[in-house]
Amino acid sequence: MMDRDVTPVDEWRLIEAKPGGIPLGVAETLFAQSNGYIGMRANPAEGRDSAEHGTFINGLHETWHIRHAEDAYGLAREGQSIINAPDSKAMRLYIDDEPLRLGNAEVLDYERSLDFRDGILRRRFTWRTPGGKNVRVTSERMVSFQEKHVAVMSLEVELLDSDAAVAINSQILNRQDGEDEYHDSDAAQGSELDPRRAETLHDRVLNPTFQAESGSERSTLAFRCARSKMTVACAMDHEYTVTTPDGEAPFIEIDQRTEQDSAQVLYHVNAPKGTVIRLEKFVSYHSSRHVRGEELAFRCARTLNRVRRIGLRTLQENQKEWLERFWDRSDVVIHNQPELQQAVRWNIWQLIQASARAEFQGIPAKGMTGTGYGGHYFWDTEIYVLPFLSYTSPSFARNALRFRWDMLEAAWSRADELAHDGALFPWRTINGMESSAYYAAGTAQYHIDADIVYALMKYVYATGDVDFLLREGTDLLLSTARFWMSLGFFDAERKEFQIHSVTGPDEYNTVVNNNLYTNVMAQYNLDAAADVIRQMMTERPEAFREVCHRYNLEMAEVEEWEEAAAKMYIPFNEELGIHPQDDQFLLRKRWNLDDPEAGPKRPLLLHYHPLTIYRHQIIKQADVVLALFLQGNKFTDEEKRADYDYYDPLTTGDSSLSAVVQSIVAAELGYGEKAIDFFIRGLYVDLANLHGNAADGVHVASAGGVWQSLVYGFGGFRDYGGAFTIDPRLPDEWEGLTYRVTIYGCRLRVTVRRRTVEVVVEEGDHALGPIHIAGHEVIVGAEPITIVVGERPEHEPPAESEPDEEDLARIAEQADSPSDASPPAAPKGTGMQGDPAESKTAKK
């Protein structure tokens, strides 16, 4: 998948061994750094040669009016796009007035690396200047996990064989509204019509509101966004040292200049051979939705004062300790597979980069590594990222869920606007308002409400955080349950509850009736809400009365939720023995437009009109198959196999979210080769740029899916309704797999080998269980337990075939027939303990 002459294998580092060996835009993404609040693309320290000079602050965005070709009531009105914060990465180097520009420089001994153990981006090389002098250049950059508002970087220059005049120009630049020097437009890959890319803002975005200098080495700039009115401030300070062979300190000239859109501190020294010049740069960012720039500048100054006292080296050491604790609870080890191990850790690294300090903001689909998807938050977080966080860093999962709770006011209003009760969360957003202009593949994806509840309950079952459930959780459960009751309806005989005019995860089939995924997830949502309310009634009567009062809730309403869940229409076709993706899916023609000579054109959305796609049985991403995974206890093994066999050949994989899910279900079904194939596709989706848009940022959800492929897929972990099971499916070519999950505050280590599973509580003060492991019920404590796993047969998926006309006729006859599938039981209890706390005022 990767050129190992350019990117050698190292289990703990991503390495670029040749300058320019990785396409520019892709390299900026792969080596990007973030803590969830600040994000910096891997632009070189000298500030030149870029695809995108990206510096981002989570939530910092501009708004713009959406112009619909044909307007209609309720369409999204205001677009939102992530913007470039002032760029503080540049430390431009000049030797004898010749600028370093790596794109055309003569360099030797080059290496750039990103170390997952300390989060430091390092680069070193020897530069032979146009004047023939050899200079060793070393740079480091780190975005701090412990210090949310801080990034630090250094540039070190050693004169190897000659005296030289050395100048370093450290800068802050408003690149959002200026031209990028040496910008390489070809490196920003992708079509201008690619909907995965961010919108281009043509008017000025950042209006300067404050500039300041302090001493001779600290500068501050502050701005306000023209339309969103958000504010941001950036300040930099420096530590400059010169070490000469004779120990004598040369004269250092420092020139400071601060303007509205830029600030710079220029260091100049005439130095003898053997001199080492080092510049350490401390940067702070603060942003707000309403605070004035002067106040943010004051906060930046306070932050810089503190971290300057700590020092750059200590900040780096603290970060290494922080990450050591993270890897202790989060690492997944594939035994004796160094290439895969490197890629696995890179993907896990992306998850912590995107989430650790997101806190009051969400987790964008691209993290803070690029502008793809406009920097929006999607369901990606709840379905693909939160399971990882819930089982490894639950406090970060809690922050992400609370961020959704903070959106409830806007979600209530949006539901009301669309004539629904309860809350309707936006399909894509930054500020809580719906920003999807194409409602068919946006707003119509109502399943996001159930996705949020799914993530909520998974978090509660993993952590036992009943306090959160009683406060924020009940607001989410009741608001979404009421939404589903107003969206769906009972048929005339009240035998079935149906949901019409929705779009499931598969965006190649839009505005359909009874999308299977949506119905199954809505069923879970209603069951979970009813189950929690009933438990509150018996176990927490005071909290129950408080919720009933705020929401004007009566048990008759809860009973109706239960009835709707029990009678949820789950489409099933007896002829094929599968669950149709929706009521009309099986009536459509199979895709037949691929050119047999030229090959398929993918992704379809870049080559075919939506109507052309919508007329066919063709799938962008796992839809029914995703339901088989998320609600796997609601389907029999035979149903899973039949569904997977039918839908796998129809799935294009045009979405990066698909391969990881297909891998998990294939592993469960014993399709070993399929499982590995899809896993590899997900593992290298960015590292090998498999979708051609890695330059726009990391596919964070796919990275979360990689963790799930290992833990849920090959590791066999399942957690339905708070019942935990482990039934692994280790690939034939792997010697073993080790992963960790934290349950109720105790860290469980699971080691899977060919015929055994070893489990142990490696951190925690109590045992876990019962856990069902390979058919055995065990209580796991501090002493390892080894379970023998029986042989499992490998299966081969059937050869792809199309139904003939007679089959299609029979299918058509059944299109409106009711489902025979029986609904599952409600989720298990949460075991409530503790006191309820103040919750949001109910509006619905």
C-alpha positions, -999 to 999 in steps of 0.1 A, spaced: 0 0 0 29 24 7 63 30 -9 87 18 18 116 36 2 98 68 11 79 58 42 100 31 60 83 9 86 85 21 122 58 8 146 57 41 166 65 67 139 53 79 105 84 87 85 91 105 53 127 96 42 129 116 10 119 153 6 87 155 -16 84 117 -15 47 120 -5 24 143 -25 24 177 -9 -12 179 1 -13 143 13 18 148 34 3 179 50 -26 158 62 -7 127 72 18 146 94 -8 171 107 -10 177 145 -39 186 167 -52 184 202 -89 187 193 -89 224 197 -58 236 177 -50 219 145 -19 225 123 -13 210 89 23 198 83 35 229 64 73 233 66 87 257 92 101 279 64 65 286 54 68 279 17 55 252 -8 21 243 4 -12 228 -8 -30 244 21 -15 265 49 -40 251 74 -42 263 110 -76 256 126 -94 263 158 -123 239 166 -155 257 160 -140 288 144 -161 293 113 -177 318 90 -213 317 79 -227 324 44 -261 326 28 -271 294 10 -286 303 -24 -310 276 -35 -317 273 -72 -354 266 -63 -363 277 -28 -387 259 -4 -398 263 32 -376 247 58 -344 244 36 -311 252 54 -305 290 51 -270 295 64 -239 277 54 -210 273 78 -174 267 69 -143 262 90 -117 289 83 -80 294 86 -70 308 120 -39 331 119 -10 309 109 19 309 134 40 281 120 63 301 98 99 305 109 117 315 77 154 308 74 179 328 54 216 320 50 236 349 35 202 364 25 193 332 5 159 318 16 155 281 24 128 267 2 128 229 4 111 225 -29 142 236 -48 169 233 -22 198 208 -24 195 186 8 211 156 22 203 132 51 166 142 51 140 127 75 107 140 87 89 120 113 58 122 135 62 102 167 30 89 182 47 85 217 53 123 222 33 139 194 63 158 181 68 165 144 105 164 137 125 172 106 162 172 100 184 176 69 216 192 57 212 221 33 239 229 8 232 266 2 235 282 -33 268 297 -19 281 262 -12 278 262 26 266 232 45 240 239 72 223 214 95 186 223 99 165 207 126 129 216 135 103 204 159 66 212 164 41 201 190 5 209 197 0 204 234 -26 180 248 -21 192 284 -21 229 275 -52 232 253 -44 267 239 -7 261 232 16 250 204 54 251 206 80 248 179 117 252 175 142 257 147 179 249 151 206 258 127 242 246 128 269 261 106 289 230 96 318 243 75 316 281 71 309 314 87 275 328 76 249 355 82 218 338 96 184 353 97 152 337 111 119 355 106 92 342 129 57 352 118 19 352 124 0 356 91 -36 360 83 -36 335 54 -74 333 53 -76 366 35 -41 367 19 -23 349 -8 -1 319 0 34 323 -12 44 294 -34 9 279 -31 7 247 -52 -29 246 -65 -22 212 -81 -14 197 -47 -49 204 -35 -64 173 -50 -100 168 -61 -126 182 -84 -140 216 -78 -174 199 -80 -165 174 -53 -191 179 -25 -166 165 -1 -145 197 -3 -151 229 16 -168 259 1 -146 288 -11 -152 321 6 -145 350 -17 -151 380 6 -129 390 34 -135 368 65 -112 380 93 -114 417 102 -86 429 124 -96 442 158 -64 443 179 -27 443 174 0 446 202 37 442 209 52 433 242 89 437 247 109 429 216 98 393 210 61 390 217 33 399 193 -4 395 193 -31 397 166 -69 395 171 -97 393 145 -135 391 142 -153 370 115 -173 392 92 -206 373 94 -204 347 122 -189 374 145 -167 348 161 -134 362 175 -99 348 176 -66 359 190 -31 345 184 1 355 203 37 344 199 67 347 221 103 334 217 135 321 233 166 327 211 200 313 219 233 313 200 261 289 210 295 296 194 326 273 194 346 299 214 317 306 238 316 343 229 282 358 224 279 375 190 258 406 184 221 397 178 199 421 159 161 418 167 136 436 146 98 435 154 70 446 132 33 442 138 6 451 113 -32 443 110 -27 410 91 8 400 101 33 401 128 70 392 126 101 391 148 133 389 128 165 376 144 198 383 126 233 372 136 267 370 119 281 337 132 313 317 128 316 281 117 304 256 143 278 280 157 244 265 167 215 289 166 182 279 182 148 296 182 120 283 204 86 297 196 56 296 220 21 302 205 -12 306 221 -47 307 206 -80 317 221 -114 320 204 -150 328 213 -184 333 199 -188 368 215 -158 379 236 -139 409 223 -104 405 208 -88 425 235 -100 401 261 -88 371 240 -54 388 237 -52 391 274 -59 354 278 -32 346 252 -7 367 272 -16 349 304 -12 315 287 22 325 273 34 338 306 27 304 322 42 281 295 73 303 291 80 295 328 74 258 321 97 258 291 96 239 258 115 208 269 93 203 300 62 208 279 75 180 256 83 157 285 48 163 300 33 155 267 52 122 265 39 112 299 3 121 289 6 100 258 21 71 276 -10 69 297 -32 72 266 -14 43 249 -15 22 280 -53 22 278 -58 25 240 -31 6 221 -41 -23 199 -12 -47 191 -11 -71 161 16 -95 170 46 -95 147 30 -74 120 51 -42 120 37 -27 88 1 -31 100 11 -20 135 24 13 122 -8 20 103 -30 9 132 -12 33 156 -14 61 131 -52 57 129 -56 55 167 -34 86 169 -58 105 147 -87 97 171 -70 112 201 -58 142 180 -94 149 170 -110 145 204 -88 151 234 -94 188 238 -125 192 217 -144 197 249 -171 224 243 -170 217 205 -177 186 184 -153 163 166 -153 173 129 -153 146 102 -118 156 93 -107 164 128 -85 195 127 -64 184 98 -81 199 68 -111 218 54 -128 187 39 -166 187 45 -163 223 56 -152 213 91 -187 200 99 -197 176 126 -217 146 114 -230 113 128 -194 101 122 -187 110 158 -214 90 175 -212 58 154 -175 56 146 -155 76 171 -175 75 204 -172 37 209 -135 41 209 -136 70 234 -162 53 256 -139 23 261 -106 41 263 -110 77 273 -146 80 286 -143 116 297 -137 126 261 -168 106 251 -188 124 277 -176 158 264 -188 148 229 -222 138 241 -226 169 262 -218 189 231 -249 173 214 -269 181 245 -259 217 242 -275 217 207 -309 208 221 -324 243 219 -315 244 182 -327 208 177 -361 216 193 -365 246 170 -355 226 139 -380 199 147 -407 225 151 -398 241 118 -402 207 100 -436 201 118 -422 174 142 -423 171 180 -392 166 201 -357 174 187 -342 170 153 -304 172 153 -287 188 122 -272 164 97 -241 186 93 -233 216 114 -207 236 133 -229 260 153 -259 237 159 -279 249 129 -286 227 98 -260 235 71 -269 208 45 -282 225 14 -291 192 -3 -319 180 20 -324 146 3 -289 134 14 -288 157 44 -318 167 65 -336 135 55 -310 114 73 -332 116 104 -313 85 118 -289 109 134 -312 112 163 -310 75 170 -273 75 164 -268 100 192 -289 78 215 -270 47 205 -237 65 215 -253 77 247 -264 42 258 -231 27 248 -213 52 269 -236 46 299 -232 8 296 -194 11 294 -190 35 322 -220 32 345 -222 70 344 -258 72 356 -255 108 367 -250 118 331 -279 97 320 -302 113 346 -292 148 336 -283 152 300 -292 117 289 -329 119 298 -332 151 278 -318 134 247 -338 102 252 -372 120 256 -366 145 229 -356 119 203 -384 95 213 -410 122 208 -394 130 175 -398 94 162 -434 93 173 -442 124 153 -423 113 123 -436 77 121 -472 64 122 -493 34 129 -511 18 100 -549 18 99 -551 -14 119 -524 -3 143 -504 -35 135 -473 -18 122 -453 14 129 -438 28 97 -414 57 90 -416 73 55 -396 98 34 -362 93 51 -326 87 39 -305 60 55 -267 59 57 -266 50 20 -269 84 2 -273 67 -32 -309 59 -22 -327 89 -8 -361 99 6 -374 63 8 -400 46 29 -390 23 58 -352 24 54 -342 -7 74 -313 10 92 -335 39 102 -364 17 115 -341 -6 134 -323 23 151 -355 42 158 -368 10 174 -337 9 196 -341 46 204 -378 42 216 -370 11 236 -340 27 253 -361 58 262 -389 37 276 -366 14 295 -348 43 312 -380 60 322 -394 28 337 -362 22 357 -364 58 369 -400 52 381 -390 22 402 -354 30 412 -353 68 412 -389 81 419 -377 116 427 -359 119 394 -388 103 376 -413 129 390 -389 157 381 -386 145 345 -424 140 342 -430 175 355 -405 192 331 -417 173 301 -454 169 310 -448 132 306 -473 106 314 -468 68 314 -494 65 286 -469 82 263 -441 58 274 -464 29 267 -470 43 232 -432 44 226 -431 7 236 -459 -2 213 -443 16 184 -410 -2 190 -427 -35 193 -447 -30 161 -418 -13 142 -420 -24 105 -388 -43 97 -389 -50 60 -382 -86 51 -384 -104 17 -394 -141 20 -384 -149 -16 -348 -138 -12 -346 -143 25 -332 -108 31 -341 -75 46 -348 -50 18 -329 -18 24 -362 0 19 -396 -6 5 -386 1 -31 -350 -10 -32 -355 -45 -46 -377 -31 -74 -349 -11 -88 -326 -22 -117 -292 -34 -108 -263 -11 -117 -252 -18 -153 -235 14 -164 -199 5 -157 -178 4 -189 -164 -32 -192 -133 -19 -209 -126 13 -191 -137 0 -158 -160 16 -132 -161 53 -125 -158 59 -88 -171 76 -68 -204 76 -86 -214 110 -74 -186 127 -93 -196 110 -126 -234 105 -127 -265 126 -120 -282 118 -87 -313 106 -105 -293 81 -125 -279 67 -93 -312 67 -75 -328 45 -101 -305 16 -95 -296 -10 -69 -263 5 -61 -250 15 -26 -226 41 -15 -218 26 19 -229 -1 43 -266 5 53 -283 -28 60 -249 -42 69 -243 -14 94 -276 -23 111 -264 -59 112 -234 -47 133 -249 -20 155 -280 -40 163 -266 -75 157 -287 -91 185 -318 -83 165 -308 -106 136 -303 -143 133 -270 -157 119 -289 -168 88 -304 -134 82 -269 -117 86 -254 -141 61 -281 -137 36 -281 -99 39 -244 -96 37 -242 -119 7 -268 -98 -11 -256 -63 -4 -218 -68 -5 -217 -69 -43 -239 -38 -46 -217 -17 -23 -193 6 -41 -173 17 -11 -175 53 -23 -177 63 13 -147 58 36 -172 47 63 -180 15 45 -150 -8 44 -145 -10 82 -182 -20 88 -180 -46 60 -149 -60 76 -165 -64 110 -196 -83 97 -174 -104 73 -153 -114 103 -183 -124 123 -197 -145 94 -164 -163 89 -155 -146 56 -118 -143 66 -104 -131 33 -132 -105 29 -127 -93 64 -89 -87 59 -94 -71 25 -119 -46 38 -98 -40 69 -68 -31 48 -89 -7 27 -100 10 59 -66 10 74 -49 27 45 -77 49 33 -56 80 41 -21 66 44 -23 53 8 -48 80 -3 -72 53 -15 -101 78 -21 -80 104 -37 -89 132 -12 -65 127 17 -52 162 9 -85 176 23 -79 160 58 -80 127 77 -110 105 75 -115 104 113 -145 82 112 -127 56 92 -99 57 118 -125 50 144 -137 21 123 -102 7 122 -103 4 160 -137 -12 158 -126 -36 131 -98 -48 154 -118 -49 187 -153 -58 174 -143 -76 143 -112 -97 147 -113 -93 185 -149 -104 187 -160 -79 214 -198 -72 216 -217 -51 241 -254 -53 234 -275 -37 261 -247 -38 287 -240 -75 283 -204 -81 273 -192 -110 251 -159 -119 234 -159 -143 205 -128 -136 184 -122 -142 147 -84 -140 144 -71 -139 107 -51 -170 97 -20 -149 89 -19 -132 123 -2 -148 153 -22 -128 179 -40 -96 187 -41 -77 220 -66 -49 228 -79 -31 259 -113 -19 269 -122 0 301 -155 -11 316 -168 6 348 -134 21 354 -115 -12 351 -91 -18 322 -96 -52 307 -67 -66 285 -77 -92 259 -51 -113 241 -63 -134 212 -42 -162 198 -50 -190 174 -68 -213 198 -70 -193 231 -83 -160 245 -66 -146 276 -83 -119 297 -72 -100 327 -81 -68 346 -47 -51 343 -59 -19 361 -88 -14 385 -100 -23 420 -127 -49 412 -135 -78 390 -156 -76 359 -183 -100 349 -200 -120 340 -184 -118 306 -192 -145 280 -160 -156 263 -161 -181 235 -191 -198 251 -179 -196 287 -192 -173 314 -164 -160 335 -156 -134 361 -124 -116 352 -100 -103 379 -63 -95 384 -53 -131 376 -52 -139 339 -79 -164 326 -73 -184 295 -102 -198 275 -97 -224 247 -114 -214 214 -128 -241 192 -121 -244 155 -143 -222 133 -150 -230 97 -140 -205 71 -168 -195 47 -167 -183 11 -193 -157 0 -214 -169 -29 -206 -158 -64 -225 -127 -74 -256 -134 -94 -286 -114 -105 -322 -124 -100 -340 -133 -132 -373 -117 -144 -394 -144 -127 -376 -137 -94 -381 -99 -98 -419 -105 -104 -422 -125 -72 -402 -98 -53 -426 -71 -67 -456 -90 -54 -441 -90 -19 -431 -53 -19 -460 -42 3 -463 -73 24 -457 -70 62 -426 -82 79 -425 -115 98 -395 -104 117 -402 -103 155 -389 -73 174 -363 -78 201 -366 -72 238 -359 -38 252 -323 -30 263 -310 -42 296 -312 -20 327 -286 6 335 -285 0 372 -292 35 383 -275 49 414 -268 84 427 -289 116 427 -304 134 397 -291 168 389 -305 199 372 -313 193 335 -323 214 306 -358 230 307 -380 209 285 -396 227 255 -413 197 239 
